[in-house]
Amino acid sequence: MTLRGRWGRWCENGPVNDLPDRLRELLLDAGYTIDGVRERLGEVAATALSREETVPALRATRDGDLLGTLIRLWWLGVPVDAPAALPVAELAAAGLVTAEAGRIAATVHLQPWETGGYVVSDRKVRPGDPALRRDHVVGAGGASANLAQLVSRRPVERALDLGTGCGVQVLHLADRAREIVATDVNPRALELARLSWALSGIKGVDARQGSLFDPVADDRFDLIVANPPFVISPGGRFTYRESGFEADGFCRDLVRLAPRFLAPEGTCQLLANWLHVDGEDWRDRVGGWLTGTGCDGWVVQRDVQDPAEYVELWLRDAAEQGTPRYRELYDDWLGWFASMNVTGVGFGWITMHDSGSLDPVVRVEEFGQRVELPVGGYVDGVLDSITRAHRLADAELPGARLALADGVLEERIGPPGAEDPARIILRQTRGLRRSAQVGTVEAALAGVCDGEYPLDPLLAAIAELTGENLDDLRAKAPEALRPLIAEGFFHISTG
């Protein structure tokens, strides 16, 4: 019997059995939480575990206490003596453990998550383990956390988690979406996602099987989130990471289709990979995906890998490094990239917003600096700045009341004792932490713009103090200030 058959009557049809609630209570009482596991392991073992090195964690949990045993069972995936506190017979009947002669082994990976809930997936694959099954369900990791940090915190009526996998994004959406639909092409993913939601106390999620938007053909959503199978490979060997689409076509099609399923003022946010092709600007490639969608868009490239780095990453991900087929798979993948003149693979965020504007704006940029987390706490403001700067007519700028954003500092760089600085830098200490080199006029405005006065009288005052021609300042203002508004150094006050 499948996990769904054993567990589904609890996850789908109401609490005819309270095992999920009892197991969650047991895990919490034992301290099997993010903080509890880190404290129990200690800094060295916890940090090693984040690199998938298990030996320090095994050493730290060999005392046989309940929390250490749970870590070994659910996270490290090693057999343990059955603790008296665990309802072993019920867990075995549900397909979550196997039991023999007083020893039990987990059939799934069960990890605490930062929301306070739990995420259930297939067991982690480590070097030396058997090959992945095609319908393998990967657990929550760096990409899952990345998307969760990106998604807007704005409350919504209806949300769609497209390609839910182990169900982790639902854990983040549950407190701000009244209705949640979660889809996946892999039926096993939906089985394990239901386990995640049940153990996290989340009810009422509408889980649907199918590819892309097929399961929600007639629906509209205020928020769509997706950590899709974005890996670019010669074939779709594993459904959790590869779509089988040609090159980066899956992410392209996802972006182009998404607007049809957004409600007015709806937002779609996803992670994606895209190709860097010799002789082509990657910004044109990805920006072209958004052209014609009718949505405002913001694309950020956070990382780029050369073809060899990329192949090595995903062969390690499937524990294929060191196997007999490693060299063959590596060579075939590189040859496939070479046939398309691929020079690298980019990774980043894509955010789309259906503002209803007849003049949508798309910004494509790259930055690798550390940003304030969660990005979702201010991502709506980022999009607002981009679109306001684009739509603000030159004739409207003199009457606009600008305010310096919180946390912007000024740096002046030059030789000691020099009368004038060689460079003036405005630097954000909040949000995306951008920096911009500016002129003396923009720096002067940064010192006086508080949203109280229109721009034009401020320019007049600066012209009088500096001796510059006011008409020249007015003519230069749109070109100088529009980028600073778009990048969030200045906000347009509406109060």
C-alpha positions in Angstrom: 0.0 0.0 0.0 1.3 3.5 -0.8 1.9 6.2 1.8 -1.2 7.9 0.5 -3.3 4.8 1.1 -2.0 4.4 4.6 -2.0 8.1 5.5 -4.4 9.8 3.2 -7.5 9.1 5.3 -5.9 11.3 8.0 -4.6 14.0 5.7 -7.5 14.3 3.3 -10.7 13.2 5.1 -10.4 14.7 8.5 -9.1 13.6 11.9 -10.3 10.0 11.9 -6.9 9.2 13.5 -4.9 11.7 15.6 -1.5 10.2 14.8 -0.2 13.4 13.1 -1.2 15.5 16.1 0.3 13.1 18.6 3.5 12.8 16.6 3.9 16.5 16.2 3.4 17.0 20.0 6.0 14.3 20.7 8.5 15.9 18.4 8.0 19.3 19.9 8.1 18.0 23.5 11.4 16.3 22.7 12.9 19.5 21.3 13.0 18.2 17.7 12.9 21.8 16.3 15.4 23.9 14.3 16.8 25.5 17.5 16.6 22.2 19.5 18.5 20.2 16.9 21.2 22.8 16.6 21.6 23.1 20.3 21.7 19.4 20.8 24.3 18.8 18.1 26.5 21.8 18.9 28.0 24.3 16.5 30.6 22.0 14.9 28.3 19.1 14.2 25.4 21.3 13.1 27.6 23.2 10.7 29.1 19.9 9.3 25.5 18.6 8.8 24.7 21.6 6.7 27.4 20.4 4.4 25.9 16.9 4.5 28.8 15.6 6.6 27.1 13.2 9.1 30.0 11.8 11.2 30.1 14.7 13.7 26.3 14.5 14.2 26.5 10.7 14.7 29.1 11.2 17.3 27.0 13.9 19.0 23.9 11.7 19.2 25.3 8.4 20.4 24.1 8.8 24.0 20.7 7.3 23.2 18.5 10.1 24.6 15.2 10.8 22.9 16.2 13.9 21.0 19.4 12.3 19.8 17.5 9.2 18.8 15.0 11.3 16.8 17.8 13.1 15.0 19.4 9.8 14.1 16.2 8.3 12.9 14.5 11.2 11.0 17.4 13.4 9.9 20.5 11.2 9.7 18.5 8.2 8.4 20.2 5.5 10.5 18.5 2.6 12.3 17.9 3.1 16.0 16.6 1.2 19.0 12.9 1.9 19.1 12.2 4.6 21.8 9.3 3.7 24.2 7.8 7.2 23.5 7.3 6.5 19.8 4.0 4.8 18.6 6.1 2.4 16.4 3.2 0.1 15.3 1.2 3.0 14.1 4.2 4.6 12.3 5.0 1.3 10.6 1.3 0.9 9.6 1.5 4.4 8.1 4.6 3.5 6.2 6.9 6.0 7.9 9.2 3.4 9.5 10.1 -0.2 9.3 10.5 -2.3 12.5 12.4 -5.5 13.1 13.6 -7.0 16.4 13.2 -3.8 18.4 15.1 -1.7 15.8 13.4 0.8 13.6 14.5 2.6 10.4 12.8 5.7 8.8 11.5 5.3 5.3 11.3 9.1 4.9 13.3 12.2 5.9 11.4 14.3 8.5 13.0 17.6 9.3 11.8 20.6 11.5 11.4 23.8 9.5 11.8 27.4 10.3 8.1 28.1 10.4 7.7 25.7 13.4 6.3 23.0 11.2 7.8 19.8 9.7 8.7 18.8 6.2 8.6 15.2 5.0 10.5 14.0 1.9 12.3 11.0 0.6 15.4 10.2 2.6 18.5 12.3 1.8 20.8 10.7 -0.8 24.4 10.7 0.3 27.5 9.3 -1.5 27.4 5.5 -1.6 23.6 5.3 -1.4 21.6 3.6 -4.1 20.6 5.6 -7.2 17.6 7.9 -6.9 14.2 6.7 -7.9 12.8 8.7 -10.8 9.9 10.1 -8.7 12.3 11.0 -5.8 10.9 13.8 -3.7 13.7 16.1 -2.5 13.5 17.8 0.9 13.5 21.5 1.7 16.9 23.1 1.3 18.6 26.2 0.2 16.4 26.9 -2.9 13.2 26.4 -0.7 14.5 28.8 1.8 15.5 31.3 -0.9 12.0 31.3 -2.4 10.3 31.6 1.0 12.5 34.7 1.7 11.6 36.2 -1.6 7.8 35.9 -1.5 5.7 38.9 -0.6 4.3 39.0 3.0 1.2 40.7 1.8 -2.0 38.8 2.9 -4.0 37.3 -0.1 -7.2 35.5 -0.7 -6.0 32.7 -3.0 -2.5 31.4 -3.4 -1.0 28.7 -5.7 2.1 26.7 -4.9 3.0 25.4 -8.4 5.2 22.4 -8.1 4.8 22.0 -4.4 7.3 19.1 -4.0 7.4 18.2 -0.3 5.0 21.1 0.4 7.3 23.5 2.2 6.1 26.7 0.6 2.6 26.0 1.9 4.0 26.1 5.4 5.0 29.7 4.7 1.8 30.7 2.9 -0.6 29.2 5.5 -0.7 32.3 7.7 -1.3 34.8 4.9 -3.5 33.1 2.4 -7.1 32.2 3.0 -7.2 29.5 0.3 -4.2 27.5 -1.0 -4.0 25.3 -4.0 -0.8 23.1 -4.4 0.1 21.2 -7.5 2.7 18.8 -8.7 3.2 16.5 -11.6 4.6 13.8 -9.3 1.9 12.0 -7.3 4.5 10.8 -4.7 5.3 14.5 -4.1 1.7 15.2 -3.2 1.7 12.2 -0.9 4.6 13.5 1.1 3.4 17.1 1.0 0.2 15.9 2.7 2.3 14.4 5.4 4.2 17.7 5.8 1.0 19.7 6.1 -0.6 17.2 8.6 2.4 17.2 10.8 2.5 21.0 10.7 -1.2 21.3 11.7 -2.2 22.8 8.3 -5.6 21.8 7.0 -7.7 22.5 3.9 -4.9 22.6 1.2 -6.4 21.8 -2.2 -3.7 19.4 -3.7 -4.0 18.7 -7.4 -1.8 16.6 -9.7 -0.7 17.8 -13.1 2.0 19.7 -15.1 2.4 23.4 -15.2 -1.0 25.1 -15.0 -3.1 22.1 -16.3 -4.6 21.4 -12.8 -5.8 25.0 -12.4 -7.0 25.8 -15.9 -10.0 27.9 -14.9 -8.6 29.5 -11.7 -7.1 32.9 -10.9 -4.8 33.6 -7.9 -3.6 36.6 -6.0 -0.2 35.0 -5.5 1.6 32.3 -7.4 4.8 30.9 -6.1 7.0 28.3 -7.7 10.3 26.5 -7.0 10.0 24.7 -10.4 12.2 21.9 -11.8 14.5 24.4 -13.3 17.6 22.3 -13.8 18.8 22.5 -17.4 20.0 19.1 -18.6 20.0 16.8 -21.7 17.1 14.8 -20.3 14.4 14.7 -17.6 15.8 11.9 -15.4 14.4 13.2 -12.1 11.0 14.9 -11.8 11.9 16.9 -8.7 14.5 18.9 -10.6 14.1 18.4 -14.4 11.1 19.0 -16.6 12.2 17.3 -19.8 11.7 20.6 -21.7 14.4 21.7 -24.1 17.1 23.8 -22.4 15.6 26.6 -20.2 12.2 26.3 -22.0 10.3 25.2 -18.9 11.1 28.4 -17.0 10.4 30.5 -20.1 6.9 28.9 -20.6 6.1 29.2 -16.9 6.8 32.9 -17.1 4.8 33.4 -20.3 1.8 31.4 -19.0 1.6 32.7 -15.4 -0.2 36.0 -16.2 -3.3 34.1 -17.5 -3.8 32.7 -14.0 -3.2 35.9 -12.0 -6.1 37.9 -10.6 -6.0 41.7 -11.0 -3.1 43.0 -8.9 -1.8 39.5 -8.6 1.8 38.6 -8.2 3.9 35.6 -9.4 7.3 34.8 -7.8 9.6 32.0 -8.8 13.1 30.8 -9.0 14.7 30.0 -12.3 17.8 29.0 -14.3 18.6 30.5 -17.6 21.3 29.9 -20.2 24.2 32.3 -21.0 24.8 31.7 -24.7 27.9 32.9 -26.6 27.1 36.1 -28.5 23.8 36.8 -26.6 23.1 39.0 -23.6 21.4 37.0 -20.9 19.4 40.0 -20.0 17.8 40.1 -23.4 17.1 36.4 -23.2 15.3 36.5 -19.8 13.8 39.9 -20.4 12.3 38.5 -23.6 10.4 35.9 -21.6 8.5 38.7 -19.9 7.9 40.8 -23.0 4.3 40.7 -24.0 3.0 39.2 -20.7 1.4 42.5 -19.8 3.0 42.3 -16.3 5.5 44.5 -14.6 8.6 42.4 -13.9 11.8 42.3 -11.8 14.5 39.8 -12.7 17.6 39.4 -10.5 20.5 37.1 -11.3 22.0 36.1 -8.0 24.6 33.6 -9.3 26.1 32.3 -12.5 28.1 29.1 -13.0 30.3 27.9 -15.8 29.1 24.7 -17.5 31.5 22.4 -15.7 30.5 23.9 -12.2 26.9 23.5 -13.1 27.2 19.8 -14.1 29.2 18.9 -11.1 26.7 20.5 -8.8 23.8 18.5 -10.1 25.7 15.2 -10.4 26.6 15.7 -6.7 23.0 16.5 -5.9 22.0 13.0 -7.3 24.9 11.3 -5.4 26.4 10.3 -8.8 29.9 11.6 -8.1 32.2 8.6 -7.9 29.8 6.2 -9.5 30.8 4.2 -12.7 28.6 6.4 -14.9 29.9 9.7 -13.5 32.4 10.5 -16.3 29.9 9.5 -19.0 27.2 11.6 -17.6 29.6 14.5 -17.1 30.9 14.3 -20.6 27.4 14.0 -22.3 26.1 17.0 -20.3 29.1 19.2 -21.3 28.8 18.1 -24.9 25.1 19.0 -24.9 25.9 22.5 -23.5 28.7 22.9 -26.1 26.2 22.1 -28.9 24.2 25.1 -27.9 27.2 27.4 -27.4 26.4 27.7 -23.6 29.0 29.7 -21.7 27.2 29.6 -18.3 24.0 29.1 -16.4 22.4 31.8 -14.4 20.2 31.4 -11.3 17.9 34.0 -9.8 14.5 35.4 -8.9 11.7 36.4 -11.2 8.8 38.5 -9.8 5.8 39.5 -12.0 2.9 41.8 -11.0 -0.3 42.3 -12.9 -0.8 46.0 -12.3 -3.3 46.4 -15.1 -1.0 49.1 -16.7 -0.9 49.5 -20.4 2.7 50.4 -20.0 4.3 47.6 -18.1 8.0 47.9 -17.1 10.5 45.1 -16.8 13.8 45.5 -14.9 16.6 42.9 -15.4 19.7 43.2 -13.2 22.4 41.3 -11.5 23.8 41.6 -8.0 25.5 39.2 -5.7 25.8 41.2 -2.5 24.1 40.2 0.7 20.6 41.6 1.1 18.3 42.2 4.0 16.1 39.2 4.7 13.3 38.5 4.2 13.2 40.2 0.8 9.5 39.5 0.8 9.1 42.1 3.5 9.9 44.8 1.0 9.6 43.3 -2.4 6.3 45.1 -3.1 8.1 48.3 -2.5 10.9 47.4 -4.9 8.4 46.8 -7.7 6.6 50.0 -6.8 9.8 52.0 -7.0 10.7 50.5 -10.4 7.3 51.2 -11.9 6.9 54.7 -10.4 10.3 55.8 -11.8 9.3 54.5 -15.2 5.9 56.1 -15.3 6.8 59.4 -13.8 6.7 61.9 -16.7 9.5 64.5 -16.9 6.9 67.2 -16.6 5.6 65.7 -13.3 9.1 65.5 -11.6 9.3 69.2 -10.5 6.2 68.8 -8.5 7.1 65.5 -7.0 7.9 65.4 -3.3 10.9 63.1 -2.8 11.9 61.5 0.5 15.3 59.9 1.2 14.8 56.2 2.0 15.5 54.9 5.5 19.0 53.7 6.0 20.7 55.6 3.2 24.2 56.8 4.1 26.6 59.1 2.2 30.3 58.4 1.7 32.7 61.0 0.4 36.0 59.6 -1.0 39.0 61.7 -1.9 42.5 62.7 -0.9 42.9 63.9 2.7 42.5 67.7 2.9 41.0 68.0 -0.6 38.3 70.7 -0.9 36.0 68.5 -3.0 35.6 64.7 -2.9 36.7 62.6 -5.9 33.5 60.6 -5.5 30.3 60.7 -3.6 28.5 57.4 -2.9 25.0 56.9 -1.6 24.8 53.5 0.1 21.7 51.6 1.3 22.1 49.9 4.7 18.6 48.3 4.4 16.8 46.3 1.8 18.8 45.4 -1.3 21.9 47.4 0.0 22.6 49.0 -3.3 25.2 51.7 -3.8 25.3 54.5 -6.4 27.8 57.2 -7.3 26.2 60.6 -7.5 27.0 64.2 -8.2 26.9 67.1 -5.7 23.3 68.1 -6.6 21.9 64.6 -5.9 23.9 64.5 -2.7 22.5 67.9 -1.7 19.0 66.7 -2.4 19.6 63.6 -0.3 20.4 65.9 2.6 17.1 67.9 2.3 14.5 65.7 0.7 12.0 64.7 3.4 8.7 64.5 1.4 7.5 67.9 2.6 8.5 70.1 -0.4 8.2 69.7 -4.2 11.5 69.1 -6.0 11.5 72.4 -8.0 12.0 74.8 -5.0 14.7 72.5 -3.6 16.5 72.7 -6.9 16.2 76.5 -6.8 17.7 76.6 -3.4 20.6 74.4 -4.4 21.2 76.5 -7.5 21.4 79.6 -5.4 23.8 78.0 -2.9 26.1 76.5 -5.6 25.9 79.1 -8.2 24.7 76.6 -10.8 22.1 77.5 -13.5 18.6 76.5 -12.4 17.5 75.7 -15.9 20.4 73.3 -16.3 19.6 71.6 -13.0 16.0 71.2 -14.1 17.0 69.7 -17.5 19.4 67.2 -15.8 17.1 66.2 -13.0 15.1 63.4 -14.8 18.2 61.6 -16.0 19.9 61.9 -12.7 17.0 61.2 -10.3 15.0 58.6 -12.2 17.5 55.7 -11.6 17.8 56.7 -7.9 14.0 56.5 -7.6 13.9 53.2 -9.4 16.6 51.7 -7.2 14.9 52.9 -4.0 17.3 55.7 -2.8 14.4 58.2 -3.0 10.7 57.5 -2.6 7.9 59.7 -4.0 5.8 60.8 -1.0 2.1 60.5 -1.4 1.2 61.9 2.0 
